[in-house]
Amino acid sequence: MNENKSVRIFFGCVVLICPLFCRASTDANNNDLKKDTELKIYMPREVTVKDSNLTLGRVSIIQGDESLTVRASEIALGRFSVPGQKIVLDRPIILGRLACNGIPASEVTLTGSEKITVKQQNQIIDSNDFVSLADSFLEKHRPGNMVCKWNPVRKPKDFVVPAENKDIKLSPRLVRTGARNQARVEIAVLSEGEKIGVRQVTFSLIYERHQAVAKADIPAGAVVSPENIKIEKIQSSEPGPAGFKPPYGQTVRRRLPAGTVLAPNMLETVKPPVILKRNQNVVIRIERPGFLVTAMGIAMQDGRAGDYIKVRNTDSQQIILARIKEDGTVEPGV
């Protein structure tokens, strides 16, 4: 009797416990299935990519169901619009893009950083590299004979070369400016022979020139000579006159204190004396190899050696234009 009662109790316990075991087994299987279909996405803090178009697979590490992983990897996250740009992707953005592509947030587990900073792998040509190249170019192609040095006054920005460009070369050339004391070098950035950008470097030019300086006070009307002026070599932002010659032999228009730098408007050329007066008799002389012709004339104007004046031929009364020679005779103009 007691034995039968024990058997009934045993089978009753089995009937109660079996459903619990079956339910636990089912839950375990469901959890394993959920783990297999769930996406795990690791978000690094910073990523550098080569391409301009971004996808989730390029900026994160995705694990889970193979077909779902492939699908998620191809989800577009935008593109770089300018070189040097940074794109920041946070968790809400990534979950939103997944949801738009049919992958709900309930099937995704995000780990790692709260946001990803994505940069494009670019080559940067520094501003100083452009300046150095332009400086070397001017050294070989000086903008003027009197230019002794130059200083950069306007530097370019850095140039960011997109990752897809290869075989980068720089090609400098001199370009015109509206200022005499400036030089501008334009540098083309070439990728496989094609221009992809330009930078310019502007320099201020320093010239080597000469100037005449009064050694002592020079009175008005005095003749300039090595005794009262000295010639100095200076550097200036303005070029000097071509073919500089000391102003020896010229006279000063006004009194010049010692130390004054002589300028053209302070000087005048000494005029030779008048050697022919109006109504003065003069010899008209034509001399060529093998013959000589002379005639008498009357000067109709005052004149100095080298001047052209009107002369009336005494015999023919014809008026001619003749040049006064150093000896006081005149020679008909050609």
C-alpha positions as CSV (number, residue, x, y, z in Angstrom):
1,M,0.0,0.0,0.0
2,N,2.8,2.4,0.9
3,E,4.7,1.3,-2.2
4,N,1.9,2.3,-4.5
5,K,1.5,5.6,-2.9
6,S,5.3,6.3,-3.4
7,V,5.0,5.4,-7.1
8,R,2.0,7.8,-7.5
9,I,4.0,10.6,-5.9
10,F,7.0,10.0,-8.2
11,F,5.0,10.1,-11.4
12,G,3.2,13.2,-10.2
13,C,6.5,15.0,-9.7
14,V,7.6,13.9,-13.1
15,V,4.5,15.4,-14.6
16,L,5.1,18.7,-12.9
17,I,8.8,19.0,-13.6
18,C,8.8,18.0,-17.3
19,P,7.0,21.1,-18.6
20,L,9.5,23.3,-16.7
21,F,12.4,21.5,-18.3
22,C,10.8,21.8,-21.8
23,R,10.1,25.5,-21.3
24,A,13.7,26.2,-20.2
25,S,15.0,24.3,-23.2
26,T,12.7,26.3,-25.5
27,D,13.9,29.6,-24.0
28,A,17.5,28.6,-24.4
29,N,16.9,27.7,-28.0
30,N,15.1,31.1,-28.6
31,N,18.0,33.0,-27.0
32,D,20.5,31.1,-29.2
33,L,18.4,31.9,-32.2
34,K,18.2,35.6,-31.2
35,K,22.0,35.7,-30.8
36,D,22.4,34.3,-34.3
37,T,20.1,36.9,-35.9
38,E,21.3,39.9,-33.8
39,L,23.8,42.4,-35.2
40,K,26.8,43.4,-33.1
41,I,28.4,46.6,-34.3
42,Y,31.6,47.9,-32.8
43,M,32.1,51.7,-33.2
44,P,35.7,52.9,-33.1
45,R,36.5,56.4,-31.9
46,E,38.2,57.5,-35.2
47,V,38.5,56.0,-38.7
48,T,40.5,57.0,-41.7
49,V,39.2,55.9,-45.1
50,K,40.5,56.1,-48.7
51,D,37.2,56.5,-50.5
52,S,34.9,59.6,-50.5
53,N,31.7,57.5,-50.2
54,L,31.1,56.1,-46.7
55,T,29.3,52.8,-45.8
56,L,28.7,51.2,-42.4
57,G,31.1,48.4,-43.2
58,R,34.0,50.8,-43.9
59,V,33.6,52.7,-40.6
60,S,32.7,49.9,-38.1
61,I,33.2,46.2,-37.3
62,I,30.0,44.2,-37.8
63,Q,29.3,40.7,-36.5
64,G,26.2,38.5,-36.7
65,D,24.2,36.6,-39.3
66,E,26.2,36.6,-42.6
67,S,23.4,37.8,-44.9
68,L,22.4,40.5,-42.4
69,T,26.0,41.5,-41.9
70,V,26.5,41.9,-45.7
71,R,23.3,43.9,-45.9
72,A,24.3,46.2,-43.1
73,S,27.8,46.7,-44.4
74,E,26.5,48.2,-47.6
75,I,24.3,50.9,-45.9
76,A,25.4,54.3,-47.1
77,L,26.3,56.9,-44.5
78,G,27.1,59.9,-46.8
79,R,30.2,61.1,-48.6
80,F,33.0,63.7,-48.3
81,S,32.2,66.9,-50.3
82,V,35.5,68.7,-49.9
83,P,39.1,67.6,-49.2
84,G,40.0,67.7,-45.5
85,Q,36.4,67.3,-44.3
86,K,35.6,65.3,-41.2
87,I,32.3,63.5,-40.8
88,V,31.0,62.6,-37.3
89,L,28.5,59.6,-37.0
90,D,26.8,59.1,-33.6
91,R,24.7,56.1,-32.4
92,P,21.3,57.6,-33.3
93,I,22.5,58.3,-36.8
94,I,23.7,54.7,-37.3
95,L,20.5,53.2,-35.7
96,G,18.4,55.5,-37.9
97,R,20.2,54.4,-41.1
98,L,19.8,50.7,-40.1
99,A,16.1,51.2,-39.4
100,C,15.6,52.9,-42.8
101,N,17.1,49.8,-44.4
102,G,14.8,47.4,-42.5
103,I,17.0,46.5,-39.6
104,P,15.2,47.6,-36.3
105,A,17.2,48.8,-33.3
106,S,15.9,45.8,-31.3
107,E,18.1,43.6,-33.5
108,V,21.2,45.6,-33.1
109,T,23.8,45.9,-30.3
110,L,26.2,48.8,-30.4
111,T,29.5,48.8,-28.6
112,G,32.6,50.9,-28.5
113,S,32.5,54.7,-28.8
114,E,29.4,56.9,-28.7
115,K,30.4,58.5,-32.0
116,I,32.8,57.9,-34.9
117,T,34.9,60.7,-36.4
118,V,35.7,59.7,-40.0
119,K,38.5,61.4,-42.0
120,Q,39.6,60.8,-45.5
121,Q,43.2,59.7,-46.2
122,N,44.7,62.8,-48.0
123,Q,48.1,64.2,-48.8
124,I,48.6,67.7,-47.6
125,I,51.0,70.1,-49.4
126,D,52.0,72.6,-46.7
127,S,52.0,76.4,-47.4
128,N,55.7,76.5,-46.6
129,D,56.4,74.0,-49.3
130,F,54.9,76.3,-51.9
131,V,56.9,79.3,-50.6
132,S,60.1,77.3,-50.7
133,L,59.5,76.1,-54.2
134,A,58.6,79.7,-55.4
135,D,61.7,81.1,-53.7
136,S,63.9,78.5,-55.5
137,F,62.2,79.3,-58.8
138,L,62.9,83.1,-58.4
139,E,66.6,82.3,-57.7
140,K,66.8,80.7,-61.1
141,H,64.5,83.2,-62.9
142,R,65.2,86.6,-61.4
143,P,62.5,89.1,-62.2
144,G,65.1,91.9,-62.9
145,N,68.8,92.4,-63.1
146,M,68.8,94.9,-60.2
147,V,66.8,92.7,-57.9
148,C,69.0,91.5,-55.0
149,K,66.5,89.7,-52.7
150,W,62.8,89.2,-52.1
151,N,60.5,88.4,-49.2
152,P,57.1,86.6,-49.2
153,V,54.2,88.9,-48.4
154,R,51.3,86.7,-49.2
155,K,51.4,83.0,-48.5
156,P,48.9,80.5,-49.9
157,K,46.8,78.0,-48.0
158,D,47.7,74.4,-47.5
159,F,46.6,72.2,-50.4
160,V,44.8,69.0,-49.6
161,V,45.3,66.4,-52.3
162,P,42.3,63.9,-52.5
163,A,43.4,60.3,-51.9
164,E,42.4,59.2,-55.4
165,N,45.0,61.5,-57.0
166,K,48.4,60.0,-57.8
167,D,51.8,61.1,-59.2
168,I,51.6,64.6,-57.7
169,K,53.9,67.2,-59.2
170,L,54.3,71.0,-58.8
171,S,54.9,73.3,-61.7
172,P,55.9,77.0,-61.0
173,R,55.8,79.9,-63.4
174,L,56.1,83.7,-63.1
175,V,52.9,85.7,-63.6
176,R,52.5,89.5,-64.1
177,T,51.5,91.9,-61.4
178,G,50.5,95.5,-61.6
179,A,53.3,96.5,-59.1
180,R,56.9,97.1,-60.0
181,N,58.1,96.1,-56.6
182,Q,56.3,92.7,-56.5
183,A,56.7,89.3,-58.1
184,R,54.2,86.5,-58.1
185,V,54.8,82.9,-58.7
186,E,51.9,80.6,-59.6
187,I,52.3,77.0,-58.8
188,A,50.1,74.4,-60.5
189,V,49.4,71.1,-58.7
190,L,49.3,68.3,-61.2
191,S,48.0,64.8,-60.8
192,E,49.3,62.4,-63.6
193,G,49.8,65.5,-65.7
194,E,46.4,67.0,-65.2
195,K,46.0,70.3,-63.2
196,I,43.9,69.8,-60.0
197,G,44.7,73.1,-58.3
198,V,46.7,76.3,-58.2
199,R,48.4,78.2,-55.4
200,Q,50.2,81.6,-55.7
201,V,53.0,83.2,-53.7
202,T,53.6,86.9,-53.8
203,F,57.0,88.4,-52.9
204,S,58.1,92.0,-52.3
205,L,61.2,92.8,-54.4
206,I,64.3,94.6,-53.0
207,Y,66.4,96.4,-55.6
208,E,70.1,97.3,-55.5
209,R,70.5,100.9,-56.8
210,H,72.9,103.9,-56.7
211,Q,72.2,107.4,-55.4
212,A,74.2,110.6,-55.4
213,V,74.5,112.4,-52.0
214,A,75.9,115.8,-51.2
215,K,79.1,115.6,-49.3
216,A,78.8,119.3,-48.1
217,D,76.5,122.2,-48.8
218,I,76.2,122.9,-52.5
219,P,75.3,126.4,-53.5
220,A,72.7,127.1,-56.3
221,G,74.2,127.0,-59.7
222,A,77.2,125.0,-58.7
223,V,78.5,122.2,-61.0
224,V,78.2,118.7,-59.6
225,S,81.6,116.9,-59.4
226,P,83.3,114.2,-57.4
227,E,84.5,116.9,-55.0
228,N,81.0,117.8,-53.7
229,I,79.0,114.5,-54.1
230,K,79.5,110.8,-53.3
231,I,77.9,107.8,-54.9
232,E,76.3,105.2,-52.6
233,K,75.0,101.8,-53.2
234,I,71.7,101.1,-51.4
235,Q,68.8,98.6,-51.2
236,S,65.3,99.9,-52.0
237,S,61.8,98.7,-52.7
238,E,61.8,100.8,-55.8
239,P,64.0,100.1,-58.9
240,G,66.6,102.8,-59.8
241,P,66.8,104.3,-63.3
242,A,68.3,102.1,-66.0
243,G,71.9,102.8,-66.8
244,F,72.7,105.0,-63.9
245,K,75.4,107.5,-64.4
246,P,76.8,110.0,-61.9
247,P,75.3,113.5,-62.6
248,Y,78.8,115.1,-63.0
249,G,78.8,118.2,-65.0
250,Q,75.2,119.2,-64.2
251,T,74.3,122.2,-62.1
252,V,72.0,122.4,-59.1
253,R,68.9,124.5,-59.3
254,R,68.9,125.5,-55.6
255,R,71.1,125.2,-52.6
256,L,71.5,121.6,-51.4
257,P,72.4,121.0,-47.7
258,A,75.0,118.3,-46.9
259,G,73.5,114.8,-46.9
260,T,70.8,115.6,-49.5
261,V,70.0,112.8,-52.0
262,L,70.1,114.3,-55.4
263,A,67.0,113.9,-57.5
264,P,66.6,114.7,-61.2
265,N,64.3,117.7,-60.5
266,M,67.2,119.3,-58.4
267,L,69.6,119.3,-61.4
268,E,69.8,120.9,-64.9
269,T,72.2,120.3,-67.7
270,V,74.7,123.0,-68.3
271,K,73.8,124.7,-71.6
272,P,76.6,125.5,-74.0
273,P,77.1,129.1,-74.9
274,V,75.4,130.7,-77.8
275,I,77.9,130.8,-80.7
276,L,75.6,132.3,-83.4
277,K,73.5,135.4,-83.1
278,R,70.5,136.4,-85.2
279,N,71.5,138.3,-88.4
280,Q,75.1,137.1,-88.0
281,N,77.0,136.1,-91.1
282,V,77.8,132.4,-91.2
283,V,79.5,129.9,-93.5
284,I,77.3,127.2,-95.0
285,R,79.6,124.2,-95.4
286,I,78.9,120.9,-97.1
287,E,81.7,118.4,-96.9
288,R,81.7,114.9,-98.3
289,P,84.6,112.5,-99.1
290,G,86.2,113.9,-102.2
291,F,84.5,117.3,-102.4
292,L,83.7,120.5,-100.4
293,V,81.1,123.1,-101.1
294,T,80.8,126.4,-99.2
295,A,78.4,129.4,-99.3
296,M,77.6,132.4,-97.3
297,G,74.4,132.8,-95.3
298,I,72.8,134.8,-92.6
299,A,71.6,133.3,-89.3
300,M,67.9,134.0,-88.6
301,Q,68.0,132.7,-85.0
302,D,70.4,132.5,-82.0
303,G,71.9,129.1,-81.6
304,R,74.4,126.8,-79.7
305,A,76.5,124.0,-81.0
306,G,74.3,121.2,-82.2
307,D,71.1,123.3,-82.5
308,Y,69.2,123.5,-85.8
309,I,68.4,127.0,-86.9
310,K,67.1,128.7,-90.0
311,V,69.7,130.2,-92.3
312,R,69.2,132.4,-95.4
313,N,71.5,131.6,-98.4
314,T,73.0,135.0,-99.4
315,D,73.2,134.1,-103.1
316,S,69.9,132.3,-103.6
317,Q,67.9,134.0,-100.7
318,Q,66.6,130.4,-100.0
319,I,66.0,129.7,-96.3
320,I,67.3,126.3,-95.2
321,L,67.4,124.4,-91.9
322,A,71.0,123.9,-90.8
323,R,72.9,122.4,-87.8
324,I,75.5,124.6,-86.0
325,K,78.9,122.9,-85.7
326,E,81.5,123.4,-83.0
327,D,83.6,125.6,-85.3
328,G,80.7,128.1,-85.9
329,T,79.9,126.9,-89.4
330,V,76.5,125.4,-90.3
331,E,75.6,122.2,-92.3
332,P,72.3,121.9,-94.1
333,G,70.1,119.3,-92.5
334,V,69.3,116.1,-94.4
